[in-house]
């Protein structure tokens, strides 16, 4: 028996319904979008144009910057448009598309963060095997696998969510279309969708976080026992700490939003937490990962 979807469009309730705050929030998020676009765009340009940066680390960073630009663009333009408009609706197809690309880019980014942690682990702890382990072909294969896995993970959610029957309220208690707010509006049973969200998305998120944590933990332990230079140890610890802080800012909110049980009282809380991984992290990534890097800063100065 086919589901009949009565609702053809949805109303995004947004971050706040206080009209006086809408222009202020528009300016804040516009500035954030420009900063992220400029930072990630500059990194992408530098990594592509400078042959000295054609190494596994910068290859992954280039992919991460591309993901951040796309991730931001999927949610923020519509969100900013709603701040200045009284027409805050989005079509059913538009909502499904946003949901798909949100999960596609988000899950792919989580796996790239794990790969970047592994790359740093091999470079610092197994330097003699680095060129063999992280050769160009291996890096390409890892990247393609991540992009494809992320796409099909998102396709699973978008197909399963689109099959639900929406016959009641069309008010989405969020500033973008996501699985959990949609499940709150569904008329039929959503147990399978919730199971997929907790199991599949949870496995990708927690698995990537665990691998990233393991890589940086092993680096710190290895350097602590093997490095006799305090300055070198301090530099390595500083780099690992700053990198891992971005990882925590991305994974902890994601795990909290997608793994803990949904409730109507938690939707406001989920919106605030979602800002951390959908807005804050894409801004911090270029600052933490590359703009602290002497090679990248030197190339940027030459380009400017």
The 8 nearest C-alpha neighbors of each residue, nearest first, counted from 0:
[[1, 2, 3, 162, 164, 163, 4, 187],
 [2, 0, 3, 162, 164, 4, 163, 161],
 [1, 3, 164, 4, 162, 0, 163, 165],
 [4, 2, 164, 5, 1, 165, 166, 163],
 [3, 5, 164, 165, 6, 2, 166, 7],
 [6, 4, 166, 165, 3, 7, 164, 167],
 [5, 7, 4, 165, 8, 166, 169, 9],
 [8, 6, 91, 90, 5, 9, 4, 92],
 [9, 7, 90, 91, 89, 6, 88, 10],
 [10, 8, 169, 89, 88, 170, 90, 11],
 [9, 11, 88, 170, 87, 171, 169, 12],
 [12, 10, 171, 13, 174, 87, 173, 88],
 [11, 13, 172, 173, 171, 10, 174, 170],
 [14, 12, 174, 173, 11, 15, 172, 16],
 [13, 15, 174, 173, 12, 270, 16, 271],
 [16, 14, 17, 13, 12, 20, 21, 18],
 [15, 17, 18, 14, 13, 12, 21, 20],
 [18, 16, 15, 19, 20, 21, 14, 82],
 [19, 17, 21, 20, 16, 22, 15, 82],
 [20, 18, 17, 21, 22, 23, 16, 24],
 [19, 21, 23, 18, 17, 22, 24, 15],
 [20, 22, 82, 24, 18, 23, 19, 25],
 [23, 21, 25, 24, 20, 26, 82, 83],
 [24, 22, 20, 26, 25, 21, 27, 19],
 [23, 25, 27, 21, 26, 22, 28, 20],
 [24, 26, 22, 23, 28, 79, 27, 29],
 [25, 27, 29, 23, 24, 28, 30, 22],
 [28, 26, 24, 30, 29, 25, 31, 23],
 [27, 29, 31, 25, 30, 26, 32, 24],
 [30, 28, 32, 26, 31, 27, 25, 33],
 [31, 29, 33, 27, 28, 32, 26, 34],
 [32, 30, 28, 34, 29, 33, 35, 27],
 [31, 33, 29, 35, 30, 34, 36, 28],
 [32, 34, 36, 30, 35, 31, 37, 29],
 [35, 33, 31, 37, 36, 32, 38, 30],
 [36, 34, 282, 38, 32, 37, 33, 39],
 [35, 37, 33, 39, 34, 40, 38, 32],
 [36, 38, 40, 34, 35, 39, 41, 33],
 [39, 37, 35, 41, 40, 36, 285, 34],
 [38, 40, 64, 42, 41, 36, 37, 285],
 [39, 41, 37, 43, 42, 38, 36, 44],
 [42, 40, 44, 38, 39, 43, 37, 45],
 [43, 41, 39, 45, 44, 40, 46, 38],
 [42, 44, 61, 40, 46, 41, 45, 39],
 [45, 43, 41, 47, 42, 46, 48, 40],
 [44, 46, 42, 48, 47, 43, 49, 41],
 [47, 45, 43, 44, 52, 48, 49, 42],
 [46, 48, 44, 45, 49, 43, 50, 53],
 [47, 49, 45, 46, 44, 50, 52, 43],
 [50, 48, 51, 52, 45, 46, 47, 53],
 [49, 51, 53, 52, 48, 47, 46, 54],
 [52, 50, 49, 53, 54, 46, 294, 48],
 [53, 51, 50, 54, 46, 49, 57, 47],
 [54, 52, 50, 51, 57, 58, 46, 55],
 [53, 55, 57, 52, 56, 58, 51, 135],
 [56, 54, 58, 57, 59, 138, 133, 53],
 [57, 55, 59, 58, 54, 60, 118, 115],
 [58, 56, 60, 59, 54, 55, 61, 52],
 [57, 59, 55, 61, 60, 56, 54, 53],
 [58, 60, 62, 57, 61, 56, 63, 55],
 [61, 59, 57, 63, 62, 58, 64, 56],
 [62, 60, 43, 64, 58, 59, 63, 57],
 [61, 63, 59, 65, 60, 64, 66, 58],
 [62, 64, 60, 66, 61, 65, 59, 67],
 [65, 63, 39, 67, 61, 66, 62, 60],
 [64, 66, 62, 68, 63, 67, 61, 69],
 [67, 65, 63, 69, 64, 68, 70, 104],
 [66, 68, 70, 64, 281, 69, 65, 71],
 [69, 67, 65, 71, 66, 70, 36, 72],
 [68, 70, 72, 66, 71, 67, 73, 65],
 [71, 69, 67, 73, 72, 68, 66, 104],
 [70, 72, 68, 69, 73, 75, 74, 67],
 [71, 73, 69, 70, 74, 75, 68, 76],
 [72, 74, 70, 71, 69, 97, 75, 101],
 [75, 73, 72, 71, 77, 76, 175, 78],
 [74, 76, 78, 77, 72, 71, 79, 73],
 [77, 75, 79, 78, 74, 80, 72, 73],
 [78, 76, 80, 79, 75, 74, 81, 73],
 [77, 79, 75, 81, 76, 80, 174, 74],
 [80, 78, 76, 82, 81, 25, 77, 75],
 [79, 81, 77, 82, 78, 83, 76, 84],
 [80, 82, 84, 78, 87, 79, 83, 77],
 [81, 83, 21, 79, 80, 84, 25, 22],
 [84, 82, 81, 80, 22, 21, 85, 79],
 [85, 83, 81, 86, 82, 80, 87, 79],
 [84, 86, 87, 83, 81, 82, 88, 80],
 [87, 85, 84, 88, 81, 10, 89, 83],
 [88, 86, 81, 10, 11, 85, 84, 89],
 [89, 87, 10, 9, 86, 11, 8, 90],
 [88, 90, 9, 8, 93, 94, 10, 91],
 [91, 89, 8, 93, 92, 94, 9, 7],
 [90, 92, 8, 94, 7, 93, 95, 89],
 [93, 91, 95, 94, 90, 96, 89, 8],
 [94, 92, 90, 96, 91, 95, 89, 97],
 [93, 95, 97, 91, 92, 96, 176, 90],
 [94, 96, 98, 92, 97, 93, 157, 99],
 [97, 95, 93, 99, 94, 98, 92, 100],
 [98, 96, 94, 100, 99, 95, 101, 93],
 [97, 99, 95, 101, 177, 96, 176, 100],
 [100, 98, 96, 153, 157, 97, 101, 102],
 [101, 99, 103, 97, 102, 98, 104, 96],
 [100, 102, 98, 99, 104, 103, 105, 97],
 [103, 101, 105, 153, 100, 99, 104, 106],
 [104, 102, 100, 153, 149, 150, 101, 105],
 [103, 105, 107, 101, 102, 106, 100, 70],
 [106, 104, 102, 108, 107, 103, 101, 109],
 [105, 107, 109, 149, 108, 103, 104, 102],
 [108, 106, 149, 104, 110, 105, 109, 145],
 [109, 107, 111, 105, 110, 106, 104, 112],
 [108, 110, 106, 112, 107, 111, 207, 105],
 [111, 109, 113, 107, 108, 112, 207, 114],
 [110, 112, 114, 108, 113, 109, 115, 107],
 [113, 111, 115, 109, 110, 114, 108, 116],
 [112, 114, 211, 110, 116, 207, 111, 115],
 [115, 113, 111, 117, 116, 112, 118, 110],
 [116, 114, 118, 112, 117, 113, 111, 119],
 [115, 117, 113, 211, 119, 114, 118, 214],
 [116, 118, 120, 114, 115, 119, 214, 121],
 [119, 117, 115, 121, 120, 116, 114, 122],
 [118, 120, 122, 116, 117, 121, 123, 115],
 [121, 119, 117, 118, 123, 122, 214, 124],
 [120, 122, 125, 118, 124, 119, 123, 129],
 [123, 121, 126, 119, 120, 129, 125, 124],
 [124, 122, 120, 121, 126, 125, 119, 218],
 [123, 125, 121, 120, 122, 126, 218, 221],
 [124, 126, 121, 128, 127, 122, 123, 129],
 [127, 125, 122, 129, 128, 123, 124, 121],
 [126, 128, 125, 129, 130, 122, 131, 124],
 [129, 127, 131, 126, 125, 130, 132, 121],
 [128, 130, 126, 132, 131, 122, 127, 133],
 [131, 129, 134, 133, 132, 128, 127, 126],
 [130, 132, 128, 129, 134, 133, 127, 137],
 [131, 133, 129, 130, 134, 128, 137, 121],
 [134, 132, 130, 129, 131, 137, 138, 135],
 [133, 135, 137, 130, 131, 136, 132, 138],
 [136, 134, 138, 137, 139, 133, 55, 54],
 [135, 137, 139, 138, 134, 140, 133, 141],
 [136, 138, 140, 134, 139, 135, 133, 141],
 [139, 137, 141, 135, 140, 136, 142, 133],
 [140, 138, 142, 136, 137, 141, 143, 135],
 [139, 141, 137, 143, 138, 142, 144, 136],
 [142, 140, 138, 144, 139, 143, 137, 145],
 [141, 143, 145, 139, 144, 140, 138, 146],
 [142, 144, 146, 140, 145, 141, 139, 147],
 [145, 143, 141, 147, 142, 146, 148, 140],
 [144, 146, 142, 148, 143, 147, 107, 149],
 [145, 147, 143, 149, 148, 144, 107, 150],
 [146, 148, 150, 144, 149, 145, 143, 151],
 [149, 147, 145, 151, 150, 146, 144, 152],
 [148, 150, 107, 103, 152, 146, 106, 147],
 [151, 149, 103, 147, 153, 152, 148, 154],
 [152, 150, 154, 153, 148, 149, 155, 147],
 [151, 153, 149, 155, 150, 154, 148, 103],
 [154, 152, 103, 102, 99, 156, 150, 151],
 [155, 153, 151, 157, 156, 152, 158, 150],
 [154, 156, 152, 153, 158, 157, 151, 159],
 [157, 155, 159, 153, 154, 158, 160, 152],
 [156, 158, 154, 160, 99, 159, 155, 161],
 [159, 157, 161, 155, 160, 156, 154, 162],
 [158, 160, 156, 162, 161, 157, 155, 192],
 [159, 161, 157, 162, 158, 163, 156, 178],
 [160, 162, 158, 163, 159, 157, 95, 164],
 [163, 161, 159, 160, 158, 2, 164, 4],
 [164, 162, 161, 160, 185, 165, 2, 187],
 [163, 165, 4, 186, 2, 185, 3, 166],
 [166, 164, 185, 4, 6, 186, 167, 5],
 [165, 167, 5, 6, 164, 186, 4, 168],
 [168, 166, 165, 169, 184, 186, 6, 185],
 [167, 169, 170, 184, 166, 165, 6, 171],
 [168, 170, 9, 10, 171, 167, 6, 8],
 [171, 169, 10, 168, 9, 172, 11, 12],
 [172, 170, 11, 173, 10, 180, 12, 169],
 [171, 173, 12, 180, 170, 11, 266, 13],
 [172, 174, 13, 175, 171, 12, 11, 270],
 [173, 175, 13, 11, 14, 78, 12, 176],
 [176, 174, 173, 74, 177, 11, 78, 97],
 [177, 175, 98, 94, 97, 173, 178, 174],
 [176, 178, 98, 179, 180, 175, 181, 101],
 [177, 179, 181, 180, 182, 98, 176, 160],
 [178, 180, 182, 181, 177, 183, 261, 257],
 [181, 179, 183, 182, 178, 177, 171, 172],
 [182, 180, 178, 183, 184, 179, 177, 185],
 [181, 183, 179, 185, 184, 180, 178, 189],
 [182, 184, 180, 181, 185, 179, 263, 262],
 [185, 183, 181, 182, 165, 168, 186, 167],
 [186, 184, 165, 182, 164, 187, 183, 163],
 [187, 185, 164, 165, 166, 184, 188, 167],
 [188, 186, 185, 164, 189, 163, 165, 184],
 [187, 189, 190, 186, 185, 191, 163, 192],
 [188, 190, 192, 191, 193, 187, 182, 185],
 [189, 191, 193, 192, 188, 194, 195, 187],
 [192, 190, 194, 193, 189, 195, 188, 196],
 [193, 191, 195, 189, 194, 190, 196, 159],
 [194, 192, 196, 190, 195, 191, 197, 189],
 [193, 195, 191, 197, 192, 196, 198, 190],
 [196, 194, 192, 198, 199, 193, 197, 191],
 [197, 195, 193, 200, 194, 198, 199, 192],
 [196, 198, 201, 258, 194, 195, 200, 193],
 [197, 199, 201, 195, 196, 202, 194, 200],
 [200, 198, 202, 195, 201, 196, 197, 203],
 [201, 199, 196, 203, 202, 198, 197, 204],
 [200, 202, 197, 198, 204, 199, 203, 205],
 [201, 203, 199, 205, 206, 200, 204, 198],
 [204, 202, 206, 200, 201, 205, 207, 199],
 [205, 203, 201, 207, 206, 202, 200, 208],
 [204, 206, 208, 202, 207, 201, 203, 209],
 [207, 205, 209, 203, 202, 208, 204, 210],
 [208, 206, 113, 210, 204, 205, 209, 110],
 [207, 209, 205, 211, 206, 210, 212, 204],
 [208, 210, 212, 206, 211, 207, 205, 213],
 [211, 209, 213, 207, 212, 208, 113, 214],
 [212, 210, 113, 208, 116, 214, 213, 209],
 [211, 213, 209, 215, 210, 214, 216, 208],
 [212, 214, 210, 216, 211, 215, 217, 209],
 [215, 213, 211, 217, 212, 216, 120, 116],
 [216, 214, 218, 212, 217, 213, 219, 239],
 [215, 217, 213, 219, 218, 214, 212, 220],
 [216, 218, 220, 214, 215, 219, 221, 213],
 [219, 217, 215, 221, 216, 220, 120, 222],
 [218, 220, 216, 222, 221, 217, 223, 215],
 [221, 219, 223, 217, 218, 222, 216, 224],
 [222, 220, 218, 219, 223, 224, 217, 225],
 [223, 221, 225, 226, 219, 224, 220, 218],
 [222, 224, 220, 221, 225, 226, 219, 232],
 [223, 225, 222, 221, 226, 220, 227, 219],
 [226, 224, 222, 223, 221, 227, 220, 228],
 [227, 225, 222, 228, 223, 224, 232, 231],
 [226, 228, 229, 225, 232, 224, 223, 231],
 [227, 229, 231, 230, 226, 232, 233, 225],
 [230, 228, 232, 231, 233, 227, 226, 234],
 [229, 231, 233, 232, 228, 234, 235, 227],
 [232, 230, 234, 228, 233, 229, 235, 226],
 [231, 233, 229, 235, 230, 234, 236, 228],
 [232, 234, 230, 236, 231, 235, 229, 237],
 [235, 233, 237, 231, 232, 236, 230, 238],
 [236, 234, 232, 238, 237, 233, 239, 231],
 [237, 235, 239, 233, 238, 234, 240, 232],
 [236, 238, 234, 240, 235, 239, 233, 241],
 [237, 239, 235, 241, 236, 240, 242, 234],
 [240, 238, 236, 242, 241, 237, 243, 235],
 [239, 241, 243, 237, 242, 238, 236, 244],
 [240, 242, 244, 238, 243, 239, 237, 287],
 [243, 241, 239, 244, 240, 245, 238, 288],
 [242, 244, 246, 240, 245, 241, 239, 247],
 [243, 245, 247, 241, 246, 242, 240, 248],
 [246, 244, 248, 243, 247, 242, 249, 280],
 [245, 247, 243, 249, 244, 248, 250, 242],
 [246, 248, 244, 250, 249, 245, 251, 243],
 [249, 247, 245, 246, 250, 251, 244, 280],
 [248, 250, 276, 246, 247, 251, 280, 252],
 [249, 251, 253, 247, 252, 254, 248, 246],
 [250, 252, 254, 253, 247, 249, 248, 255],
 [253, 251, 255, 254, 250, 272, 256, 249],
 [254, 252, 250, 256, 255, 251, 257, 249],
 [253, 255, 251, 257, 252, 258, 256, 250],
 [254, 256, 252, 253, 259, 258, 257, 251],
 [257, 255, 253, 254, 269, 258, 252, 259],
 [258, 256, 254, 255, 259, 253, 197, 196],
 [257, 259, 197, 254, 255, 256, 201, 260],
 [258, 260, 255, 257, 256, 261, 254, 197],
 [261, 259, 258, 262, 257, 256, 193, 197],
 [262, 260, 259, 265, 263, 179, 266, 256],
 [263, 261, 265, 264, 260, 266, 183, 259],
 [262, 264, 265, 266, 261, 183, 267, 172],
 [263, 265, 262, 266, 267, 268, 261, 269],
 [264, 266, 268, 262, 263, 267, 269, 261],
 [267, 265, 269, 268, 263, 264, 270, 172],
 [268, 266, 270, 269, 265, 271, 264, 172],
 [267, 269, 265, 266, 271, 270, 272, 264],
 [270, 268, 266, 272, 267, 271, 273, 256],
 [271, 269, 273, 267, 268, 272, 173, 266],
 [270, 272, 268, 274, 273, 269, 267, 275],
 [271, 273, 269, 274, 275, 270, 252, 268],
 [274, 272, 270, 275, 271, 276, 269, 277],
 [275, 273, 278, 277, 272, 271, 276, 279],
 [276, 274, 279, 273, 272, 278, 277, 280],
 [275, 277, 249, 280, 273, 274, 278, 279],
 [276, 278, 274, 275, 273, 279, 280, 71],
 [279, 277, 274, 275, 280, 276, 281, 282],
 [278, 280, 275, 282, 281, 276, 283, 277],
 [279, 281, 283, 276, 282, 278, 284, 249],
 [282, 280, 67, 284, 283, 279, 278, 35],
 [283, 281, 35, 280, 279, 284, 285, 278],
 [282, 284, 280, 286, 281, 285, 287, 279],
 [283, 285, 287, 281, 286, 288, 282, 280],
 [286, 284, 289, 288, 287, 283, 38, 39],
 [287, 285, 290, 283, 284, 288, 289, 291],
 [288, 286, 284, 285, 283, 289, 291, 241],
 [289, 287, 285, 284, 286, 242, 290, 291],
 [288, 290, 292, 291, 285, 287, 286, 295],
 [289, 291, 286, 292, 296, 285, 295, 288],
 [292, 290, 289, 287, 293, 286, 288, 296],
 [291, 293, 289, 290, 295, 294, 296, 288],
 [294, 292, 296, 295, 297, 291, 290, 289],
 [295, 293, 297, 296, 292, 298, 52, 289],
 [296, 294, 298, 297, 292, 293, 299, 289],
 [295, 297, 299, 293, 298, 294, 290, 292],
 [298, 296, 294, 300, 295, 299, 293, 301],
 [297, 299, 301, 295, 300, 296, 302, 294],
 [300, 298, 296, 302, 301, 297, 303, 295],
 [301, 299, 303, 297, 298, 302, 296, 295],
 [302, 300, 298, 299, 303, 297, 296, 295],
 [301, 303, 299, 300, 298, 45, 297, 41],
 [302, 300, 301, 299, 298, 297, 41, 296]]
